Amino acid sequence: MVRIGRMASPEFSPEFSLTRRDLMAALGAAALCPALPAAGSAQGRTAVALQAKTDHIRLRPDGPATEVWSLGSGDLRFRRGEVLDVTFGNELPVAAALDCRGLDGVPAAEPLASRAPLAAGAKDTFQLPLRHAGTFLCEPLLGNGGTAPARPRPLIVTGTSPVAVDRDEVLLIEEWRLRGDGSAIPPGDDPKDSSAIQTINGKTSYDISAPANARLRLRFINGSQRSVLAVKLENLEVRVMAIDGQPAEPFSARNGALVLAPGSRTDVFVDAAGTPGTSFPILLHDGKQARPVGRLAISNDPPLRPAPFPPAPPLPGNDMPDQLDLRSAARFDLALGTPTEWFRPADFKPSAAPAFQAKAGRPVVLALTNRGAIASVIHLHGHHFRLLDRLDDGWKPFWLDTLAVEPGQTQRIAFLAEYPGRYLIEQVATDWAAPRLVRWYSVQ
C-alpha cells in the first residue's frame, strides 16, 4: 500500500512569461500539484448518430472559410449510466474510426484494436456505456491521406447528483496552422509557410458574461493535436475540480493558470467575484508568448447572491479504486519518442504483438521513458492511471488518462487492470509534423 502525496501548485510569474522549457516544467508541476440530438431513448438506452464529414470554420474575420473535418458542432451531453447506441458514418474521403478519449472499459468500441477503420461512405454501429461522469472527447481517428485537420467534439457526461453551479460551459481550445490562402495544414504535415492561430470554441476571441457572485463550471479542453498549452484567468481564483474526466481533490491553481497536454481536460470552478462592468482577461500561452483569447466579464444584472459561494467540496466520485497495492503490481517498461514497435494508425494491425498483457484485477505499473529529442504525450485508453511519485513511495491524488513526458525523462504510472479487453495506447511528439503513433495492450 502506498500513501497519497500532496499537490504543489505550478509556478507562474504575474506577467505569465514562459519558454517552451518552462511550459513543460509547469506541466510537470501541475501534475505534482494540486450535440447531435438523440433519436430516441428508453430504459437508459439512447440512439446517437455521428457523421465524420467535411465542414468549414472562419478563422480569420476577413478571410475565407477554412475546410476542416468534424463530427458536427456543439457538445454531446448525456447522463452517467446511459448506454449509447452509436451509429458512426464516415463521409470523409479517407478511412476513419471513432476515437473517444477518456471512456474507461469499453473494449467493444476501441478503434483499431476492436473496430477497423471505416472506408469512405461506410457505417458502423456499436454501444458506448457511460460508466463515469466527466469531460471527455470524441474525434475521428484518420488513416493516411488527410488533407484537412480533424476537429474534436466534447462529450459531457453529467452525474446523477446535482452540482451547485450556476453555469456549466465547455471551452475547447484548438490550434491551427494556416497558409496564406486560408487553408489549414493537418497535423502530421510540415507547417512551413504557415501561421499559428488559437481559438476557443472556434473563435479567436471568446467572451463569457455572468452576474456578480455567479459560480461557473468551466471545462477546459486542449483540443490541439500537438501543443502543450497554458491558459490563465487573471485576478480570479481558479479552483481545479476534475482532471481528465475524473474528480480530483480540489485545489487552487497558482495565479489562475492551468497547463494542458494535447487532449487533456481540466474542470474548474470560478466565482464571478467583482463589480458590474469588471472584466478578467483569459490568456493563452503556447511556450513562446502569451496572448489574450477572451475575457470573463461581470454583467450589469443584479448579483445572484449577496456573496460568492464558499469553497466547493469534491465532486461526486466515479467509483474509482480507493487503493492500489503496488507490491503485487505487474511492471512493464514502455519507450516513447521512437517509432520502433509503434505504428501509424493506417499501418496498425490487430495481429501485432501487444505492448504488454495484464491479468484482470491486478495493478499495473508502467515506466514511460522518452527516448526522443522533444516532449512526447501518451494517452492510455480503457483505464485511468495515477502518476507515481519519483521514489515510488506514493501517488498524486488525481486520475489521468494523458501525460506529457519530457525528453530523457522517465515517469511511472499505475492503474488497476479492471476491464478485460484490448485497448490502444497513443503517443505523439509535441511537434506539428510528428505522426500520431499507436500500440495496444490487453487485459485478460
C-alpha positions as CSV (number, residue, x, y, z in Angstrom):
1,M,0.0,0.0,0.0
2,V,1.3,3.5,-0.6
3,R,0.5,6.9,0.8
4,I,-1.2,9.6,-1.2
5,G,1.1,12.6,-1.9
6,R,0.1,16.2,-1.6
7,M,-0.1,18.6,-4.6
8,A,2.0,21.6,-5.0
9,S,1.0,24.4,-7.3
10,P,2.8,25.3,-10.6
11,E,4.8,28.5,-10.6
12,F,3.9,31.3,-13.0
13,S,5.0,34.9,-12.9
14,P,2.4,37.6,-12.8
15,E,3.4,38.5,-16.4
16,F,2.7,34.9,-17.5
17,S,6.0,34.8,-19.3
18,L,7.1,31.2,-20.2
19,T,9.5,29.5,-22.5
20,R,8.8,26.1,-24.0
21,R,11.0,24.5,-21.4
22,D,9.1,26.5,-18.7
23,L,5.8,25.3,-20.1
24,M,6.9,21.6,-19.9
25,A,8.3,22.2,-16.4
26,A,5.0,23.8,-15.4
27,L,3.2,20.8,-16.8
28,G,5.2,18.6,-14.5
29,A,4.5,21.0,-11.6
30,A,0.8,20.9,-12.4
31,A,0.9,17.2,-12.3
32,L,2.6,17.4,-8.9
33,C,0.1,19.9,-7.6
34,P,-2.6,20.2,-6.5
35,A,-25.0,17.6,-29.8
36,L,-26.4,15.9,-32.2
37,P,-29.8,15.3,-30.6
38,A,-30.7,11.7,-29.6
39,A,-33.1,10.0,-31.9
40,G,-34.7,8.1,-29.1
41,S,-34.2,6.9,-25.5
42,A,-35.7,4.1,-23.4
43,Q,-34.6,2.4,-20.2
44,G,-31.2,4.2,-20.2
45,R,-30.6,3.5,-23.9
46,T,-30.0,6.4,-26.2
47,A,-29.6,6.4,-30.0
48,V,-26.9,8.7,-31.4
49,A,-25.8,9.3,-34.9
50,L,-22.3,10.7,-35.6
51,Q,-21.0,11.6,-39.0
52,A,-17.4,12.3,-39.8
53,K,-17.7,14.9,-42.6
54,T,-16.3,17.9,-44.3
55,D,-17.1,21.2,-42.6
56,H,-15.9,24.8,-42.6
57,I,-14.9,27.3,-40.0
58,R,-13.9,31.0,-40.4
59,L,-10.7,31.5,-38.5
60,R,-9.9,35.0,-39.9
61,P,-12.7,37.6,-39.8
62,D,-11.6,39.0,-43.2
63,G,-10.5,35.7,-44.7
64,P,-12.1,32.7,-46.5
65,A,-13.7,29.8,-44.6
66,T,-11.3,27.0,-43.8
67,E,-12.1,23.4,-44.6
68,V,-12.0,21.1,-41.6
69,W,-13.2,17.5,-40.9
70,S,-15.5,17.2,-38.0
71,L,-18.1,15.1,-36.1
72,G,-20.6,18.0,-36.1
73,S,-20.9,21.0,-33.8
74,G,-21.9,21.5,-30.2
75,D,-21.4,19.5,-27.1
76,L,-22.7,15.9,-26.8
77,R,-24.4,15.7,-23.3
78,F,-25.7,12.7,-21.6
79,R,-26.0,11.2,-18.1
80,R,-23.9,8.7,-16.3
81,G,-25.3,5.2,-16.6
82,E,-26.8,5.7,-20.1
83,V,-25.8,3.3,-22.8
84,L,-25.4,5.0,-26.2
85,D,-26.4,3.1,-29.3
86,V,-24.0,4.8,-31.7
87,T,-24.2,4.9,-35.5
88,F,-21.0,6.2,-36.9
89,G,-20.8,7.2,-40.5
90,N,-17.8,8.1,-42.5
91,E,-18.4,10.8,-45.1
92,L,-14.7,11.7,-45.4
93,P,-12.6,10.7,-48.4
94,V,-10.2,8.6,-46.2
95,A,-10.7,5.8,-43.8
96,A,-11.7,6.8,-40.3
97,A,-12.6,5.4,-36.9
98,L,-14.3,7.0,-33.9
99,D,-11.9,7.7,-31.1
100,C,-13.5,8.6,-27.7
101,R,-10.9,9.8,-25.2
102,G,-11.4,9.0,-21.5
103,L,-14.2,6.4,-21.6
104,D,-13.0,3.6,-19.5
105,G,-13.8,-0.1,-20.0
106,V,-15.5,-0.1,-23.5
107,P,-13.3,-2.6,-25.4
108,A,-16.0,-3.3,-28.0
109,A,-15.8,0.3,-29.2
110,E,-12.0,0.5,-29.2
111,P,-10.7,2.0,-32.6
112,L,-8.3,-0.2,-34.5
113,A,-7.9,-2.7,-31.6
114,S,-11.5,-3.9,-31.9
115,R,-13.2,-1.9,-34.7
116,A,-11.4,-1.5,-38.1
117,P,-11.4,2.0,-39.7
118,L,-14.4,2.6,-41.9
119,A,-13.9,3.2,-45.6
120,A,-15.4,6.3,-47.2
121,G,-19.2,6.0,-47.3
122,A,-19.4,3.2,-44.7
123,K,-21.3,3.0,-41.4
124,D,-20.8,1.1,-38.2
125,T,-22.9,0.6,-35.1
126,F,-21.8,-0.2,-31.5
127,Q,-22.6,0.5,-27.9
128,L,-20.9,3.0,-25.6
129,P,-21.8,2.5,-21.9
130,L,-21.1,5.7,-20.0
131,R,-19.6,4.4,-16.7
132,H,-18.3,7.7,-15.4
133,A,-19.4,11.3,-15.2
134,G,-16.9,13.9,-16.6
135,T,-15.5,15.7,-19.5
136,F,-14.5,13.5,-22.4
137,L,-13.7,14.0,-26.1
138,C,-14.6,12.3,-29.4
139,E,-12.7,12.7,-32.7
140,P,-12.1,11.0,-36.0
141,L,-9.0,8.8,-36.0
142,L,-7.8,9.0,-39.5
143,G,-5.9,6.8,-41.9
144,N,-3.4,8.1,-44.4
145,G,-4.1,10.9,-46.8
146,G,-5.8,13.5,-44.6
147,T,-5.9,16.9,-46.3
148,A,-7.6,18.9,-43.5
149,P,-7.4,19.0,-39.7
150,A,-10.0,17.0,-37.8
151,R,-11.8,18.8,-35.0
152,P,-12.6,17.0,-31.7
153,R,-16.1,17.2,-30.3
154,P,-16.7,17.5,-26.5
155,L,-18.6,14.7,-24.8
156,I,-20.0,15.7,-21.4
157,V,-21.4,13.1,-19.1
158,T,-23.3,14.6,-16.1
159,G,-23.6,12.8,-12.8
160,T,-26.7,11.6,-11.0
161,S,-26.2,14.1,-8.1
162,P,-26.7,17.8,-8.6
163,V,-23.6,20.1,-8.6
164,A,-24.0,23.6,-7.2
165,V,-23.0,25.8,-10.1
166,D,-25.0,28.5,-12.0
167,R,-23.5,27.7,-15.4
168,D,-21.6,24.8,-16.9
169,E,-19.6,25.7,-20.0
170,V,-17.1,24.0,-22.2
171,L,-14.1,25.9,-23.5
172,L,-12.5,23.9,-26.4
173,I,-9.0,25.3,-27.2
174,E,-7.8,24.5,-30.7
175,E,-4.6,25.3,-32.6
176,W,-4.4,25.8,-36.3
177,R,-1.6,26.2,-38.9
178,L,-2.9,28.4,-41.7
179,R,-1.5,29.1,-45.1
180,G,-1.8,32.5,-46.7
181,D,-4.8,31.3,-48.7
182,G,-6.7,30.4,-45.5
183,S,-6.3,26.6,-45.9
184,A,-5.2,24.7,-42.8
185,I,-2.3,22.2,-42.6
186,P,-3.3,19.0,-40.9
187,P,-1.2,17.7,-38.0
188,G,1.5,15.4,-39.2
189,D,2.3,17.6,-42.2
190,D,5.2,20.1,-42.4
191,P,3.8,23.5,-41.2
192,K,6.3,25.6,-43.2
193,D,5.0,28.9,-44.6
194,S,2.1,28.9,-42.2
195,S,1.0,31.0,-39.2
196,A,-0.3,29.6,-35.9
197,I,-3.8,30.6,-34.6
198,Q,-5.5,29.5,-31.4
199,T,-9.3,29.6,-30.9
200,I,-11.7,28.9,-28.1
201,N,-14.9,27.3,-29.3
202,G,-14.0,28.1,-32.8
203,K,-13.4,31.9,-32.1
204,T,-10.2,33.8,-31.9
205,S,-11.7,35.9,-29.1
206,Y,-14.3,34.3,-26.7
207,D,-16.1,36.3,-24.0
208,I,-18.1,35.0,-21.1
209,S,-20.6,37.2,-19.2
210,A,-22.0,36.4,-15.8
211,P,-23.8,38.2,-13.0
212,A,-21.7,39.0,-9.8
213,N,-21.2,36.1,-7.5
214,A,-22.3,33.5,-10.0
215,R,-20.4,30.2,-9.9
216,L,-19.2,28.9,-13.2
217,R,-18.0,25.4,-14.0
218,L,-15.6,25.8,-16.9
219,R,-14.5,22.7,-18.7
220,F,-11.2,23.5,-20.4
221,I,-10.2,21.1,-23.2
222,N,-6.9,21.2,-25.1
223,G,-8.2,20.2,-28.5
224,S,-4.8,21.0,-30.0
225,Q,-3.3,17.9,-31.7
226,R,0.3,18.6,-30.8
227,S,0.9,21.5,-28.4
228,V,1.1,21.8,-24.7
229,L,-0.8,25.0,-23.8
230,A,-1.2,27.1,-20.7
231,V,-4.4,29.0,-20.0
232,K,-4.8,31.7,-17.3
233,L,-7.7,33.6,-15.9
234,E,-6.1,36.8,-14.5
235,N,-7.0,38.0,-11.0
236,L,-9.5,35.2,-10.3
237,E,-9.4,32.2,-8.0
238,V,-9.5,29.1,-10.3
239,R,-10.3,26.0,-8.3
240,V,-9.5,22.7,-10.0
241,M,-12.2,20.2,-9.5
242,A,-11.5,17.4,-12.1
243,I,-8.7,16.3,-14.4
244,D,-9.2,14.1,-17.5
245,G,-12.8,13.5,-16.6
246,Q,-12.2,12.2,-13.0
247,P,-12.9,14.2,-9.8
248,A,-9.7,15.5,-8.1
249,E,-9.0,16.7,-4.6
250,P,-10.0,20.4,-5.1
251,F,-7.1,22.9,-5.2
252,S,-6.5,26.4,-6.3
253,A,-4.4,26.8,-9.5
254,R,-1.4,29.1,-8.8
255,N,-2.1,32.5,-10.3
256,G,-5.2,31.1,-12.0
257,A,-3.1,29.2,-14.6
258,L,-3.6,25.7,-16.0
259,V,-1.3,23.7,-18.1
260,L,-2.9,21.2,-20.6
261,A,-1.3,18.5,-22.7
262,P,-2.9,17.7,-26.0
263,G,-6.2,16.1,-25.5
264,S,-6.3,16.6,-21.7
265,R,-9.2,18.2,-19.8
266,T,-9.4,20.2,-16.6
267,D,-12.7,21.2,-14.9
268,V,-12.6,24.3,-12.7
269,F,-15.0,26.3,-10.6
270,V,-14.7,30.1,-10.9
271,D,-16.7,32.6,-9.0
272,A,-17.6,35.9,-10.8
273,A,-16.4,38.0,-7.9
274,G,-16.4,41.6,-8.9
275,T,-18.5,44.7,-9.5
276,P,-20.6,45.0,-12.6
277,G,-18.5,46.1,-15.6
278,T,-15.3,44.4,-14.3
279,S,-13.6,42.0,-16.8
280,F,-10.9,39.5,-16.3
281,P,-8.7,38.5,-19.3
282,I,-8.3,34.9,-20.4
283,L,-4.7,34.4,-21.6
284,L,-3.3,31.5,-23.7
285,H,0.5,30.7,-23.7
286,D,2.0,28.3,-26.3
287,G,5.5,28.3,-24.9
288,K,6.6,31.3,-27.0
289,Q,4.3,34.0,-25.9
290,A,1.0,34.8,-24.1
291,R,-1.9,36.5,-25.8
292,P,-5.5,37.3,-24.8
293,V,-8.1,34.9,-26.2
294,G,-11.1,36.2,-24.4
295,R,-12.4,37.5,-21.1
296,L,-14.8,36.8,-18.2
297,A,-17.0,40.0,-17.7
298,I,-19.3,40.8,-14.8
299,S,-22.6,41.8,-16.3
300,N,-24.8,44.6,-15.1
301,D,-27.5,42.2,-14.0
302,P,-28.3,42.1,-10.3
303,P,-25.9,39.8,-8.3
304,L,-27.2,36.2,-8.0
305,R,-26.4,36.2,-4.2
306,P,-25.0,38.6,-1.6
307,A,-21.6,36.9,-1.6
308,P,-19.8,34.1,-3.6
309,F,-20.4,30.5,-2.5
310,P,-17.9,29.1,0.0
311,P,-15.2,26.7,-1.5
312,A,-16.8,23.7,-3.1
313,P,-16.4,20.2,-1.7
314,P,-15.1,17.5,-4.1
315,L,-17.3,16.4,-6.9
316,P,-19.2,13.1,-6.5
317,G,-16.8,10.2,-7.2
318,N,-16.9,7.8,-10.1
319,D,-16.3,4.6,-8.0
320,M,-12.6,4.6,-8.9
321,P,-10.3,2.2,-6.9
322,D,-9.6,3.6,-3.4
323,Q,-6.2,1.9,-3.2
324,L,-3.6,0.3,-5.4
325,D,-1.3,-2.3,-3.9
326,L,1.9,-1.7,-5.8
327,R,3.6,-4.6,-4.1
328,S,1.7,-7.1,-6.2
329,A,1.7,-4.9,-9.4
330,A,2.8,-6.2,-12.8
331,R,5.6,-3.9,-14.1
332,F,6.4,-3.1,-17.7
333,D,8.7,-0.6,-19.5
334,L,7.4,1.4,-22.4
335,A,9.7,3.5,-24.6
336,L,8.3,6.8,-26.1
337,G,9.8,9.1,-28.6
338,T,10.8,6.4,-31.1
339,P,8.7,4.7,-33.8
340,T,10.2,1.3,-33.0
341,E,7.3,-1.1,-32.4
342,W,4.8,1.8,-32.8
343,F,2.6,2.2,-35.8
344,R,0.8,5.0,-37.6
345,P,-3.0,4.3,-37.4
346,A,-3.1,3.4,-41.1
347,D,-0.4,0.7,-40.6
348,F,-1.8,-0.8,-37.4
349,K,-2.7,-4.4,-37.5
350,P,-4.5,-6.1,-34.6
351,S,-2.2,-9.1,-35.1
352,A,0.8,-7.0,-33.9
353,A,2.3,-8.0,-30.6
354,P,0.9,-6.2,-27.6
355,A,2.9,-3.6,-25.7
356,F,2.0,-5.7,-22.6
357,Q,-0.6,-8.1,-21.2
358,A,-2.1,-7.9,-17.7
359,K,-4.4,-10.1,-15.7
360,A,-7.7,-8.6,-14.8
361,G,-7.9,-7.3,-11.2
362,R,-4.1,-6.8,-10.9
363,P,-2.4,-3.4,-10.5
364,V,-0.1,-2.4,-13.3
365,V,2.9,-0.1,-13.2
366,L,4.3,1.4,-16.4
367,A,7.7,3.0,-16.7
368,L,7.4,5.5,-19.5
369,T,10.8,6.6,-20.8
370,N,11.0,9.3,-23.5
371,R,14.0,8.5,-25.7
372,G,13.1,11.2,-28.2
373,A,14.6,14.7,-28.6
374,I,11.4,16.6,-27.6
375,A,8.5,16.0,-25.3
376,S,6.1,13.2,-26.1
377,V,2.4,12.8,-25.0
378,I,0.9,9.5,-24.2
379,H,-2.8,8.7,-23.9
380,L,-3.9,5.4,-22.3
381,H,-7.2,4.0,-23.5
382,G,-9.5,1.9,-21.3
383,H,-8.2,2.9,-17.9
384,H,-7.3,6.0,-15.9
385,F,-4.0,5.9,-14.1
386,R,-2.2,7.5,-11.1
387,L,1.0,9.4,-11.5
388,L,3.6,8.0,-9.1
389,D,6.0,10.0,-7.0
390,R,9.6,10.0,-8.2
391,L,10.6,7.5,-5.4
392,D,7.6,5.2,-6.0
393,D,6.5,5.9,-2.4
394,G,3.2,7.4,-3.2
395,W,1.0,8.8,-6.0
396,K,-0.8,12.1,-6.7
397,P,-4.4,12.4,-5.6
398,F,-6.0,12.5,-9.0
399,W,-6.5,10.3,-12.0
400,L,-5.2,10.9,-15.5
401,D,-5.5,9.4,-19.0
402,T,-3.0,11.7,-20.7
403,L,0.6,12.6,-19.7
404,A,3.4,14.6,-21.3
405,V,6.9,13.2,-20.7
406,E,10.0,15.4,-21.3
407,P,12.9,14.1,-23.3
408,G,15.3,11.9,-21.3
409,Q,12.7,11.6,-18.5
410,T,11.0,8.5,-17.1
411,Q,7.6,8.8,-15.5
412,R,5.9,5.9,-13.7
413,I,2.1,5.5,-13.8
414,A,-0.1,2.9,-12.1
415,F,-3.6,1.6,-12.7
416,L,-5.9,-1.3,-11.8
417,A,-6.4,-3.6,-14.8
418,E,-10.2,-3.6,-14.2
419,Y,-11.7,-4.1,-17.6
420,P,-10.9,-7.2,-19.8
421,G,-10.3,-6.4,-23.4
422,R,-7.9,-4.9,-26.0
423,Y,-7.1,-1.2,-25.7
424,L,-5.0,1.4,-27.6
425,I,-2.0,3.4,-26.3
426,E,-1.4,6.6,-28.3
427,Q,1.7,8.7,-28.4
428,V,2.7,11.8,-30.3
429,A,5.6,14.2,-30.1
430,T,4.9,17.8,-29.4
431,D,5.9,18.8,-33.0
432,W,3.2,19.7,-35.6
433,A,4.8,17.5,-38.2
434,A,5.1,14.5,-35.9
435,P,2.9,11.5,-36.7
436,R,0.4,10.0,-34.3
437,L,1.6,6.5,-33.3
438,V,-0.3,3.7,-31.6
439,R,0.2,0.3,-29.9
440,W,-2.2,-1.8,-27.9
441,Y,-2.3,-3.7,-24.6
442,S,-4.6,-6.4,-23.3
443,V,-6.3,-7.2,-20.0
444,Q,-7.2,-10.9,-19.7
